[in-house]
């Protein structure tokens, strides 16, 4: 059994050494260089590119924020923007309760302009 494996390996080595030169050898699916390029392409299209797209959308959303918009922070606070500064956003989280948060803490936009109306409580009959 060991000899059969060695014979198979020697035959594969002889084929690569004899006629495997040139460009045709690079596109062999067993070639480590081809596998590395394929893995890099998969990582780019499945991980890197979507992350860059999300970052671009988030940056655009931050640049379009205005007073009156309802936002949420990465810490879980939700409120209406009452003031914008170059590094700090002032938001009202309850009536006459305002907090200042960094721009980097903004997680997303809930609604543009006026705050979304609260759900009416279910009336029991």
N, C-alpha and C positions, 0 to 999 in steps of 0.2 A: 504494500500500500504506500509506503513512504516513497518507493522508487517511482510509482505512477505519478505522484504529486511532483516529484523532482523532474520527471520527464516532461510533464505538462508545462512546468515553469521554464525549463530549458527551451522548449519549443516556442513558447510565447516570447522569450528573450531573443531567440534567433530571428523571429519574424520582425520584431521591433528594430533590431540592429540591421537587418538586411534591407528592408524596404520601408521602414517607418520614418525616414527623414523627410524634411520639407513641411509644408503646411498641412498635408493630410494627416500627419501624426498628432497635430495639436487638437483637432476636432474629434479625436477618439474619446468616447465617453468615459473611459477609464483613466484618462490623462489627468494628473493632479492639477495642472494649470487650468484646464477646462472646468474642473469641479470648483476651483477657487473663484473663477470668474462667474460661474453660475450662482454660487452662494452669495457673492457680493451683489449680483443683480437681484436676487430674491430679497435680501436684506433691504436694498434700496427701495424696491417697489412695495414691500409689505410693511416696513417699519419707518424708514427715514422720510420718504416722500409724504406719507399721510401726516406725520408729526409736523413737518414744515408747513403743510397746508393749514393745519389747525392753529399753529402759531401765527401765521399770517392773518387768518380770520380773526383771532383774538386781538391782535394788534390793531386791526382795522376797527373792530368793535370799540376798543378803548379810545381810539382817536375820534369816534363819532358820539361819545357820551356828552349829554347836555343836562342842564338843570331840569328837574322834573322827571327824569328817567328813573325807573325802579330797577335796582341791581341786587345781586347777591354776592357775598364775599366768599373766599375760599374757607373762611372760618365758620360760615353758616349764617351770618347776619344778612338780613334782607331789609332794604329800605329805599327811600326816595332821595335822590341827589339834591342837596340844597346849595352846595357850593363846590366849585372846582378851582384847584390851585395847580401849579406846575408839578408838584409831587404828592399832594394830598387831596383826597376827596372828602367832603363833609356830607354825611348822609343822615337823614332822620329816620330812626328805626321805630319810634313811637311818637305820640304827640308831645312836642317840646323836649324830646330826647334826641340829641345829636351826637354822633361819633365821627371821629376823623380816622380814615383808613388810607393806606398807601395805594397808589395806582396798581401796584403789583398784586394786591390782595383781592382785586375785583375778579370774581369767578365768571360772571356772565351777566347778560342783560335779561331782565324779566319782561319788562314792557317799556315801550317808548312813550314819553309824555306823561300823562296822568297815570296814577297807580291803578292797577287792575282792581275792579270791584270785588269785595269779599263775597264769598258764597253765603247765600241766605241760609239760616238755620232751618232744619226740617221741622215743619209744624206737626205736632202730634194731634190727632183727632180722637 
